[in-house]
Amino acid sequence: MRHDELLNLHALLREIRKDMEQRGDTSPDAFAAYDYQHTRPMHLHRTKRDHKRAVRLLFWGIIQSIEPENDLSIARC
């Protein structure tokens, strides 16, 4: 995936997170790991690896919010 595509995906996932939070669909601390890291979609100077990590953390938060009671180890397969 190219850097610009990764930035677009990062921005899209942030919008999904925002929408989920506005509707009250997020589980507590689902996005704590993402909030702790400092790469945001508008940080164009960050490395591709930094944005990949941020995207993974956003996906993880979304998954935790959608399936909070399921064993998420299945998703790692």
Legacy VTK file of the C-alpha trace (Angstrom):
# vtk DataFile Version 3.0
C-alpha trace
ASCII
DATASET POLYDATA
POINTS 77 float
0.000 0.000 0.000
1.335 3.427 -0.899
1.863 6.105 1.734
-0.980 8.307 0.453
-3.389 5.352 0.421
-2.420 4.537 3.988
-3.067 8.155 5.013
-6.521 7.982 3.416
-7.307 4.727 5.218
-6.094 6.218 8.493
-8.368 9.247 8.008
-11.339 7.041 7.118
-10.893 4.890 10.223
-10.718 8.030 12.369
-14.073 9.111 10.917
-15.559 5.683 11.655
-14.271 5.918 15.225
-15.772 9.403 15.604
-19.127 8.193 14.304
-19.108 5.182 16.632
-18.296 7.384 19.615
-21.072 9.838 18.753
-23.568 6.974 18.646
-22.236 5.499 21.882
-21.129 2.272 20.190
-17.618 2.126 21.615
-16.529 0.029 24.522
-14.578 1.686 27.347
-10.885 2.096 26.556
-11.266 0.531 23.106
-9.089 3.240 21.596
-6.719 3.807 24.511
-3.736 2.310 22.661
-4.429 4.500 19.619
-4.783 7.593 21.774
-1.480 6.827 23.482
0.500 6.785 20.230
1.064 10.131 18.542
0.501 9.511 14.817
-2.622 11.092 13.363
-3.807 11.199 9.726
-2.699 14.819 9.307
0.896 13.948 10.284
2.140 13.548 6.729
5.784 13.560 7.801
5.434 10.404 9.892
6.750 7.177 8.462
4.649 4.632 6.669
5.358 2.230 9.540
3.935 4.734 12.050
0.726 5.052 10.049
0.437 1.270 9.651
0.653 0.911 13.418
-1.973 3.615 13.924
-4.305 1.922 11.421
-3.899 -1.429 13.199
-4.710 0.195 16.542
-7.815 1.838 15.104
-8.955 -1.469 13.596
-8.354 -3.140 16.953
-10.471 -0.518 18.752
-13.279 -0.896 16.234
-13.200 -4.678 16.580
-13.262 -4.425 20.375
-16.269 -2.114 20.161
-18.154 -4.365 17.756
-17.378 -7.645 19.526
-16.518 -6.741 23.149
-17.518 -10.085 24.661
-16.035 -12.445 22.086
-12.584 -13.951 22.331
-10.577 -11.781 19.950
-7.832 -14.366 19.625
-9.904 -15.835 16.778
-9.389 -12.604 14.813
-5.626 -13.099 14.954
-5.768 -16.311 12.898
LINES 1 78
77 0 1 2 3 4 5 6 7 8 9 10 11 12 13 14 15 16 17 18 19 20 21 22 23 24 25 26 27 28 29 30 31 32 33 34 35 36 37 38 39 40 41 42 43 44 45 46 47 48 49 50 51 52 53 54 55 56 57 58 59 60 61 62 63 64 65 66 67 68 69 70 71 72 73 74 75 76
